Amino acid sequence: MPSLPVLASPGAAGDLPSAWWKALGVFDLETTGIDVETARIVTAHVGLIDATGETVAHGEWLADPGVEIPEQASAVHGVTTERARAEGRPAAEVVAEIVAAVRAVFARGVPLVVYNAPYDLTLLDREARRHGIEPLGEVGEIGCVVDPLVIDKAVDRFRKGKRTLEAAAGVYGVVLDDAHDAGADAVAAGRVAQAMAQRYPEQLDVPTTALHDLQVGWCSTQAASFQEYKRRKDPTFTTSGEWPHRSLPVS
C-alpha cells in the first residue's frame, strides 16, 4: 500500500479549541461518477488523525467496481477500468470493510470529517444496499460528522471563488499535492477542519452534538439559497438540503 503524501500540519495541538478536535476520523471516496444513485466506489480511505493532523491509523481500498470506469472519472483519480480489474478486490468485500471501518470510528465516539458529506455517505449507503450489506443506521448510529464544505460556507459566507477541497486547502494553509487521491483528500479535509476550528473558535468551539446540529441547519439554508438562485433561470430546478446523507429516492 503506497504511503500517504506529505501534507502540512494545521498547527500546534495547543492552538485547537475543544479537546475533541484533537482526534478526528477522516473519510473519502473516489468513484465512477457524480450521481450517488448510480456511481460505484473505486478507492477509499478511512483513517484517524491526531492533534497535529498526522495520520495515526488508516485503511485504504481499491475496488473492482464491476462496471466500466468512465474516462472522465479515471482522468480525475487516475484509476482505469483495466487497473481496477487487475488490482482491485471484489466490490462487495470492499464496501463491507469500508462500512465496518466508518462504523468503528463512530463507535469510538470520534467525529468523522467528510468533505461534502452527503455525497460520500449517501454513495456508501447505496453501495451497501446494492451488495446486500447492512448500511450505516440513521442518526442514532451515525455520530458527529464534520463537513468542512458546509462549515466553510457558514463561517466565511461572502468569500468569492471556488469551494472545492483544493481551494479550501489553500485558504486554510493546508498543502494538498495529490488531490483526488482518497488518502490525500481525506487527510487534507481533516486538517482543513482543524484549521477552521483554530480560525473560528467562537463558532466551532462547541460540543460535537451541537456542531452536528448546526451543520444540519447550515446545509438546509445553503441548499435553499442555491435552489432559489438556480430557479431564476430554471424554475424546475431542485436540490436537497439533507445532511449528512440523503434519503432513498421515492420510487
ZADO-1210 file (C-alpha; in nm, 4 decimals, padded with zeros to 6 digits):
<atoms>
<atom x="00.0000" y="00.0000" z="00.0000" code="MET" pos="1"/>
<atom x="00.1568" y="00.3354" z="-00.1015" code="PRO" pos="2"/>
<atom x="00.2386" y="00.5829" z="00.1727" code="SER" pos="3"/>
<atom x="00.0306" y="00.8950" z="00.2124" code="LEU" pos="4"/>
<atom x="00.1541" y="01.2158" z="00.0504" code="PRO" pos="5"/>
<atom x="00.3172" y="01.4600" z="00.2909" code="VAL" pos="6"/>
<atom x="00.0737" y="01.7379" z="00.3815" code="LEU" pos="7"/>
<atom x="00.1249" y="02.0418" z="00.6002" code="ALA" pos="8"/>
<atom x="00.0014" y="02.0205" z="00.9578" code="SER" pos="9"/>
<atom x="-00.2638" y="02.2752" z="01.0588" code="PRO" pos="10"/>
<atom x="-00.0792" y="02.3987" z="01.3670" code="GLY" pos="11"/>
<atom x="00.0270" y="02.3095" z="01.7149" code="ALA" pos="12"/>
<atom x="-00.2013" y="02.0988" z="01.9298" code="ALA" pos="13"/>
<atom x="-00.2374" y="02.3803" z="02.1791" code="GLY" pos="14"/>
<atom x="-00.3968" y="02.6015" z="01.9129" code="ASP" pos="15"/>
<atom x="-00.7049" y="02.3826" z="01.8879" code="LEU" pos="16"/>
<atom x="-01.0211" y="02.4620" z="02.0877" code="PRO" pos="17"/>
<atom x="-01.2265" y="02.1791" z="02.2428" code="SER" pos="18"/>
<atom x="-01.0314" y="01.8608" z="02.3077" code="ALA" pos="19"/>
<atom x="-01.2407" y="01.6583" z="02.0637" code="TRP" pos="20"/>
<atom x="-01.0854" y="01.8452" z="01.7695" code="TRP" pos="21"/>
<atom x="-00.7532" y="01.6791" z="01.8572" code="LYS" pos="22"/>
<atom x="-00.8612" y="01.3321" z="01.7384" code="ALA" pos="23"/>
<atom x="-01.0641" y="01.3060" z="01.4205" code="LEU" pos="24"/>
<atom x="-01.1714" y="01.0349" z="01.1824" code="GLY" pos="25"/>
<atom x="-01.1302" y="01.1122" z="00.8120" code="VAL" pos="26"/>
<atom x="-01.3101" y="00.9553" z="00.5163" code="PHE" pos="27"/>
<atom x="-01.3075" y="00.9964" z="00.1399" code="ASP" pos="28"/>
<atom x="-01.4189" y="00.8045" z="-00.1678" code="LEU" pos="29"/>
<atom x="-01.3117" y="00.8215" z="-00.5305" code="GLU" pos="30"/>
<atom x="-01.5779" y="00.6845" z="-00.7611" code="THR" pos="31"/>
<atom x="-01.7046" y="00.6224" z="-01.1121" code="THR" pos="32"/>
<atom x="-01.9262" y="00.9303" z="-01.1288" code="GLY" pos="33"/>
<atom x="-02.1168" y="01.2086" z="-00.9548" code="ILE" pos="34"/>
<atom x="-02.4650" y="01.0552" z="-00.9264" code="ASP" pos="35"/>
<atom x="-02.4874" y="00.8920" z="-00.5832" code="VAL" pos="36"/>
<atom x="-02.7644" y="00.6608" z="-00.7020" code="GLU" pos="37"/>
<atom x="-02.5566" y="00.5020" z="-00.9785" code="THR" pos="38"/>
<atom x="-02.1872" y="00.5687" z="-00.9072" code="ALA" pos="39"/>
<atom x="-01.9627" y="00.2942" z="-00.7707" code="ARG" pos="40"/>
<atom x="-01.6708" y="00.3082" z="-00.5305" code="ILE" pos="41"/>
<atom x="-01.3231" y="00.2780" z="-00.6829" code="VAL" pos="42"/>
<atom x="-01.0920" y="00.3811" z="-00.3977" code="THR" pos="43"/>
<atom x="-01.1496" y="00.4733" z="-00.0338" code="ALA" pos="44"/>
<atom x="-00.9677" y="00.5884" z="00.2767" code="HIS" pos="45"/>
<atom x="-01.0811" y="00.5762" z="00.6391" code="VAL" pos="46"/>
<atom x="-00.8326" y="00.6967" z="00.8975" code="GLY" pos="47"/>
<atom x="-00.7628" y="00.8775" z="01.2217" code="LEU" pos="48"/>
<atom x="-00.5545" y="01.1929" z="01.2633" code="ILE" pos="49"/>
<atom x="-00.4126" y="01.3429" z="01.5804" code="ASP" pos="50"/>
<atom x="-00.3924" y="01.6994" z="01.7108" code="ALA" pos="51"/>
<atom x="-00.1134" y="01.7870" z="01.4671" code="THR" pos="52"/>
<atom x="-00.3015" y="01.6451" z="01.1693" code="GLY" pos="53"/>
<atom x="-00.0764" y="01.3421" z="01.1433" code="GLU" pos="54"/>
<atom x="-00.2243" y="01.0045" z="01.0495" code="THR" pos="55"/>
<atom x="-00.2188" y="00.7566" z="01.3384" code="VAL" pos="56"/>
<atom x="-00.4230" y="00.4782" z="01.1771" code="ALA" pos="57"/>
<atom x="-00.5789" y="00.4217" z="00.8397" code="HIS" pos="58"/>
<atom x="-00.7207" y="00.1753" z="00.5902" code="GLY" pos="59"/>
<atom x="-00.7164" y="00.2105" z="00.2134" code="GLU" pos="60"/>
<atom x="-00.9079" y="00.0181" z="-00.0508" code="TRP" pos="61"/>
<atom x="-00.9072" y="-00.0320" z="-00.4260" code="LEU" pos="62"/>
<atom x="-01.2193" y="-00.1976" z="-00.5635" code="ALA" pos="63"/>
<atom x="-01.3163" y="-00.3549" z="-00.8906" code="ASP" pos="64"/>
<atom x="-01.6497" y="-00.1737" z="-00.9181" code="PRO" pos="65"/>
<atom x="-01.7910" y="-00.4285" z="-01.1603" code="GLY" pos="66"/>
<atom x="-01.8627" y="-00.1627" z="-01.4210" code="VAL" pos="67"/>
<atom x="-01.6570" y="00.0385" z="-01.6655" code="GLU" pos="68"/>
<atom x="-01.4885" y="00.3408" z="-01.5109" code="ILE" pos="69"/>
<atom x="-01.5621" y="00.6355" z="-01.7408" code="PRO" pos="70"/>
<atom x="-01.2603" y="00.8107" z="-01.8875" code="GLU" pos="71"/>
<atom x="-01.3680" y="01.1354" z="-01.7202" code="GLN" pos="72"/>
<atom x="-01.3545" y="00.9685" z="-01.3791" code="ALA" pos="73"/>
<atom x="-01.0205" y="00.7998" z="-01.4498" code="SER" pos="74"/>
<atom x="-00.8803" y="01.1371" z="-01.5517" code="ALA" pos="75"/>
<atom x="-00.9701" y="01.2696" z="-01.2071" code="VAL" pos="76"/>
<atom x="-00.8489" y="00.9932" z="-00.9756" code="HIS" pos="77"/>
<atom x="-00.6125" y="00.8031" z="-01.2024" code="GLY" pos="78"/>
<atom x="-00.7667" y="00.4563" z="-01.1772" code="VAL" pos="79"/>
<atom x="-00.8637" y="00.2948" z="-01.5065" code="THR" pos="80"/>
<atom x="-01.1013" y="00.0066" z="-01.5620" code="THR" pos="81"/>
<atom x="-00.8057" y="-00.2144" z="-01.6502" code="GLU" pos="82"/>
<atom x="-00.6204" y="-00.1338" z="-01.3294" code="ARG" pos="83"/>
<atom x="-00.9292" y="-00.1799" z="-01.1143" code="ALA" pos="84"/>
<atom x="-00.9938" y="-00.5208" z="-01.2660" code="ARG" pos="85"/>
<atom x="-00.6320" y="-00.6290" z="-01.2288" code="ALA" pos="86"/>
<atom x="-00.5562" y="-00.4908" z="-00.8824" code="GLU" pos="87"/>
<atom x="-00.8940" y="-00.4209" z="-00.7211" code="GLY" pos="88"/>
<atom x="-01.0783" y="-00.6521" z="-00.4870" code="ARG" pos="89"/>
<atom x="-01.4438" y="-00.7516" z="-00.5326" code="PRO" pos="90"/>
<atom x="-01.6710" y="-00.4556" z="-00.4675" code="ALA" pos="91"/>
<atom x="-01.8873" y="-00.6360" z="-00.2122" code="ALA" pos="92"/>
<atom x="-01.5853" y="-00.7176" z="00.0058" code="GLU" pos="93"/>
<atom x="-01.4503" y="-00.3647" z="-00.0169" code="VAL" pos="94"/>
<atom x="-01.7830" y="-00.1980" z="00.0594" code="VAL" pos="95"/>
<atom x="-01.8372" y="-00.4222" z="00.3624" code="ALA" pos="96"/>
<atom x="-01.4958" y="-00.3308" z="00.5004" code="GLU" pos="97"/>
<atom x="-01.5446" y="00.0429" z="00.4420" code="ILE" pos="98"/>
<atom x="-01.8815" y="00.0369" z="00.6174" code="VAL" pos="99"/>
<atom x="-01.7242" y="-00.1516" z="00.9089" code="ALA" pos="100"/>
<atom x="-01.4374" y="00.0985" z="00.9305" code="ALA" pos="101"/>
<atom x="-01.6668" y="00.4005" z="00.9333" code="VAL" pos="102"/>
<atom x="-01.8914" y="00.2279" z="01.1875" code="ARG" pos="103"/>
<atom x="-01.5854" y="00.1672" z="01.4080" code="ALA" pos="104"/>
<atom x="-01.4941" y="00.5374" z="01.4030" code="VAL" pos="105"/>
<atom x="-01.8420" y="00.6337" z="01.5197" code="PHE" pos="106"/>
<atom x="-01.8410" y="00.3549" z="01.7805" code="ALA" pos="107"/>
<atom x="-01.5316" y="00.5115" z="01.9374" code="ARG" pos="108"/>
<atom x="-01.7146" y="00.8440" z="01.9679" code="GLY" pos="109"/>
<atom x="-01.4707" y="01.0135" z="01.7306" code="VAL" pos="110"/>
<atom x="-01.6078" y="01.2781" z="01.4907" code="PRO" pos="111"/>
<atom x="-01.5712" y="01.1874" z="01.1230" code="LEU" pos="112"/>
<atom x="-01.4549" y="01.4531" z="00.8776" code="VAL" pos="113"/>
<atom x="-01.6084" y="01.4149" z="00.5314" code="VAL" pos="114"/>
<atom x="-01.5765" y="01.6939" z="00.2754" code="TYR" pos="115"/>
<atom x="-01.9211" y="01.7237" z="00.1123" code="ASN" pos="116"/>
<atom x="-02.0568" y="01.4522" z="00.3393" code="ALA" pos="117"/>
<atom x="-02.3908" y="01.3981" z="00.1602" code="PRO" pos="118"/>
<atom x="-02.2028" y="01.2707" z="-00.1440" code="TYR" pos="119"/>
<atom x="-01.9706" y="01.0187" z="00.0227" code="ASP" pos="120"/>
<atom x="-02.2080" y="00.8978" z="00.2936" code="LEU" pos="121"/>
<atom x="-02.5036" y="00.8658" z="00.0573" code="THR" pos="122"/>
<atom x="-02.2994" y="00.6828" z="-00.2044" code="LEU" pos="123"/>
<atom x="-02.1656" y="00.4464" z="00.0621" code="LEU" pos="124"/>
<atom x="-02.5234" y="00.3800" z="00.1721" code="ASP" pos="125"/>
<atom x="-02.6330" y="00.2971" z="-00.1836" code="ARG" pos="126"/>
<atom x="-02.3333" y="00.0719" z="-00.2422" code="GLU" pos="127"/>
<atom x="-02.4063" y="-00.1156" z="00.0800" code="ALA" pos="128"/>
<atom x="-02.7656" y="-00.1729" z="-00.0228" code="ARG" pos="129"/>
<atom x="-02.6569" y="-00.2769" z="-00.3728" code="ARG" pos="130"/>
<atom x="-02.4374" y="-00.5527" z="-00.2308" code="HIS" pos="131"/>
<atom x="-02.6712" y="-00.6697" z="00.0444" code="GLY" pos="132"/>
<atom x="-02.4636" y="-00.5151" z="00.3243" code="ILE" pos="133"/>
<atom x="-02.6286" y="-00.3552" z="00.6260" code="GLU" pos="134"/>
<atom x="-02.5767" y="00.0190" z="00.5722" code="PRO" pos="135"/>
<atom x="-02.4969" y="00.2640" z="00.8449" code="LEU" pos="136"/>
<atom x="-02.8076" y="00.3316" z="01.0509" code="GLY" pos="137"/>
<atom x="-02.9894" y="00.6568" z="01.0930" code="GLU" pos="138"/>
<atom x="-02.8729" y="00.9371" z="01.3195" code="VAL" pos="139"/>
<atom x="-02.8515" y="00.7064" z="01.6205" code="GLY" pos="140"/>
<atom x="-02.5612" y="00.5135" z="01.4684" code="GLU" pos="141"/>
<atom x="-02.4085" y="00.7907" z="01.2622" code="ILE" pos="142"/>
<atom x="-02.2165" y="01.0008" z="01.5122" code="GLY" pos="143"/>
<atom x="-02.0839" y="01.3510" z="01.4715" code="CYS" pos="144"/>
<atom x="-01.9918" y="01.4345" z="01.1140" code="VAL" pos="145"/>
<atom x="-01.7720" y="01.7354" z="01.0407" code="VAL" pos="146"/>
<atom x="-01.8180" y="01.8683" z="00.6883" code="ASP" pos="147"/>
<atom x="-01.5628" y="02.1403" z="00.6066" code="PRO" pos="148"/>
<atom x="-01.7564" y="02.2392" z="00.2936" code="LEU" pos="149"/>
<atom x="-02.0726" y="02.3211" z="00.4878" code="VAL" pos="150"/>
<atom x="-01.8773" y="02.4871" z="00.7686" code="ILE" pos="151"/>
<atom x="-01.6694" y="02.6985" z="00.5296" code="ASP" pos="152"/>
<atom x="-01.9820" y="02.8324" z="00.3600" code="LYS" pos="153"/>
<atom x="-02.1265" y="02.9205" z="00.7003" code="ALA" pos="154"/>
<atom x="-01.8273" y="03.0877" z="00.8644" code="VAL" pos="155"/>
<atom x="-01.6983" y="03.2686" z="00.5525" code="ASP" pos="156"/>
<atom x="-02.0191" y="03.3257" z="00.3570" code="ARG" pos="157"/>
<atom x="-01.9076" y="03.6028" z="00.1250" code="PHE" pos="158"/>
<atom x="-01.5676" y="03.4758" z="00.0122" code="ARG" pos="159"/>
<atom x="-01.5508" y="03.4649" z="-00.3640" code="LYS" pos="160"/>
<atom x="-01.4122" y="03.1759" z="-00.5626" code="GLY" pos="161"/>
<atom x="-01.4458" y="02.8004" z="-00.5630" code="LYS" pos="162"/>
<atom x="-01.5343" y="02.5934" z="-00.2582" code="ARG" pos="163"/>
<atom x="-01.3545" y="02.2767" z="-00.3608" code="THR" pos="164"/>
<atom x="-01.1261" y="02.0944" z="-00.1194" code="LEU" pos="165"/>
<atom x="-00.8256" y="02.2209" z="-00.3130" code="GLU" pos="166"/>
<atom x="-00.9479" y="02.5793" z="-00.2792" code="ALA" pos="167"/>
<atom x="-01.0246" y="02.5362" z="00.0905" code="ALA" pos="168"/>
<atom x="-00.6812" y="02.3859" z="00.1499" code="ALA" pos="169"/>
<atom x="-00.5257" y="02.6977" z="00.0016" code="GLY" pos="170"/>
<atom x="-00.7387" y="02.9287" z="00.2134" code="VAL" pos="171"/>
<atom x="-00.6632" y="02.7449" z="00.5372" code="TYR" pos="172"/>
<atom x="-00.2946" y="02.6817" z="00.4761" code="GLY" pos="173"/>
<atom x="-00.3027" y="02.3063" z="00.4121" code="VAL" pos="174"/>
<atom x="-00.0808" y="02.1696" z="00.1356" code="VAL" pos="175"/>
<atom x="-00.2595" y="01.9219" z="-00.0914" code="LEU" pos="176"/>
<atom x="-00.0193" y="01.7904" z="-00.3533" code="ASP" pos="177"/>
<atom x="-00.2152" y="01.4842" z="-00.4674" code="ASP" pos="178"/>
<atom x="-00.5761" y="01.5970" z="-00.4983" code="ALA" pos="179"/>
<atom x="-00.8303" y="01.3242" z="-00.5794" code="HIS" pos="180"/>
<atom x="-00.6245" y="01.0564" z="-00.4134" code="ASP" pos="181"/>
<atom x="-00.8644" y="00.9275" z="-00.1476" code="ALA" pos="182"/>
<atom x="-00.5977" y="00.9233" z="00.1226" code="GLY" pos="183"/>
<atom x="-00.4614" y="01.2679" z="00.0440" code="ALA" pos="184"/>
<atom x="-00.8106" y="01.4185" z="00.0256" code="ASP" pos="185"/>
<atom x="-00.9314" y="01.2556" z="00.3465" code="ALA" pos="186"/>
<atom x="-00.6314" y="01.3716" z="00.5499" code="VAL" pos="187"/>
<atom x="-00.6349" y="01.7192" z="00.3950" code="ALA" pos="188"/>
<atom x="-01.0042" y="01.7566" z="00.4787" code="ALA" pos="189"/>
<atom x="-00.9283" y="01.6682" z="00.8398" code="GLY" pos="190"/>
<atom x="-00.6504" y="01.9231" z="00.8547" code="ARG" pos="191"/>
<atom x="-00.8697" y="02.1877" z="00.6938" code="VAL" pos="192"/>
<atom x="-01.1333" y="02.1184" z="00.9593" code="ALA" pos="193"/>
<atom x="-00.8755" y="02.1626" z="01.2358" code="GLN" pos="194"/>
<atom x="-00.7525" y="02.4852" z="01.0776" code="ALA" pos="195"/>
<atom x="-01.1117" y="02.6123" z="01.0672" code="MET" pos="196"/>
<atom x="-01.1506" y="02.5330" z="01.4361" code="ALA" pos="197"/>
<atom x="-00.8416" y="02.7404" z="01.5081" code="GLN" pos="198"/>
<atom x="-00.9603" y="03.0336" z="01.2972" code="ARG" pos="199"/>
<atom x="-01.3246" y="03.0370" z="01.4099" code="TYR" pos="200"/>
<atom x="-01.3338" y="02.9133" z="01.7709" code="PRO" pos="201"/>
<atom x="-01.6283" y="03.1383" z="01.8545" code="GLU" pos="202"/>
<atom x="-01.8458" y="02.9368" z="01.6135" code="GLN" pos="203"/>
<atom x="-01.6803" y="02.5962" z="01.6262" code="LEU" pos="204"/>
<atom x="-01.5668" y="02.5546" z="01.9870" code="ASP" pos="205"/>
<atom x="-01.8881" y="02.3747" z="02.0781" code="VAL" pos="206"/>
<atom x="-01.9814" y="02.0174" z="02.1756" code="PRO" pos="207"/>
<atom x="-01.9845" y="01.7669" z="01.8907" code="THR" pos="208"/>
<atom x="-02.3612" y="01.7236" z="01.9073" code="THR" pos="209"/>
<atom x="-02.4116" y="02.0991" z="01.8811" code="ALA" pos="210"/>
<atom x="-02.1799" y="02.1286" z="01.5806" code="LEU" pos="211"/>
<atom x="-02.3568" y="01.8395" z="01.4104" code="HIS" pos="212"/>
<atom x="-02.6930" y="02.0103" z="01.4586" code="ASP" pos="213"/>
<atom x="-02.5558" y="02.3432" z="01.3383" code="LEU" pos="214"/>
<atom x="-02.4412" y="02.1810" z="01.0142" code="GLN" pos="215"/>
<atom x="-02.7861" y="02.0313" z="00.9581" code="VAL" pos="216"/>
<atom x="-02.9302" y="02.3831" z="00.9672" code="GLY" pos="217"/>
<atom x="-02.6499" y="02.5409" z="00.7678" code="TRP" pos="218"/>
<atom x="-02.6759" y="02.2872" z="00.4862" code="CYS" pos="219"/>
<atom x="-03.0523" y="02.3289" z="00.4659" code="SER" pos="220"/>
<atom x="-03.0176" y="02.7077" z="00.4420" code="THR" pos="221"/>
<atom x="-02.7373" y="02.6857" z="00.1863" code="GLN" pos="222"/>
<atom x="-02.9355" y="02.4464" z="-00.0332" code="ALA" pos="223"/>
<atom x="-03.2450" y="02.6672" z="-00.0193" code="ALA" pos="224"/>
<atom x="-03.0390" y="02.9698" z="-00.1220" code="SER" pos="225"/>
<atom x="-02.8746" y="02.7795" z="-00.4087" code="PHE" pos="226"/>
<atom x="-03.2110" y="02.6489" z="-00.5295" code="GLN" pos="227"/>
<atom x="-03.3561" y="02.9993" z="-00.5272" code="GLU" pos="228"/>
<atom x="-03.0602" y="03.1236" z="-00.7292" code="TYR" pos="229"/>
<atom x="-03.0823" y="02.8447" z="-00.9894" code="LYS" pos="230"/>
<atom x="-03.4570" y="02.8874" z="-01.0291" code="ARG" pos="231"/>
<atom x="-03.4033" y="03.2320" z="-01.1738" code="ARG" pos="232"/>
<atom x="-03.3081" y="03.0509" z="-01.4947" code="LYS" pos="233"/>
<atom x="-03.4755" y="02.7137" z="-01.4426" code="ASP" pos="234"/>
<atom x="-03.7999" y="02.7273" z="-01.2401" code="PRO" pos="235"/>
<atom x="-03.7993" y="02.3461" z="-01.2124" code="THR" pos="236"/>
<atom x="-03.4550" y="02.3173" z="-01.0502" code="PHE" pos="237"/>
<atom x="-03.4477" y="02.1352" z="-00.7164" code="THR" pos="238"/>
<atom x="-03.1722" y="02.0365" z="-00.4778" code="THR" pos="239"/>
<atom x="-03.1670" y="01.8591" z="-00.1445" code="SER" pos="240"/>
<atom x="-03.0649" y="02.0195" z="00.1815" code="GLY" pos="241"/>
<atom x="-03.0491" y="01.6885" z="00.3697" code="GLU" pos="242"/>
<atom x="-02.7294" y="01.6405" z="00.5652" code="TRP" pos="243"/>
<atom x="-02.5111" y="01.4400" z="00.6330" code="PRO" pos="244"/>
<atom x="-02.6680" y="01.1851" z="00.3989" code="HIS" pos="245"/>
<atom x="-02.9663" y="01.1777" z="00.1634" code="ARG" pos="246"/>
<atom x="-03.2790" y="00.9679" z="00.1920" code="SER" pos="247"/>
<atom x="-03.3585" y="00.6992" z="-00.0611" code="LEU" pos="248"/>
<atom x="-03.5414" y="00.8428" z="-00.3647" code="PRO" pos="249"/>
<atom x="-03.9154" y="00.7901" z="-00.3694" code="VAL" pos="250"/>
<atom x="-03.9983" y="00.5170" z="-00.6199" code="SER" pos="251"/>
</atoms>
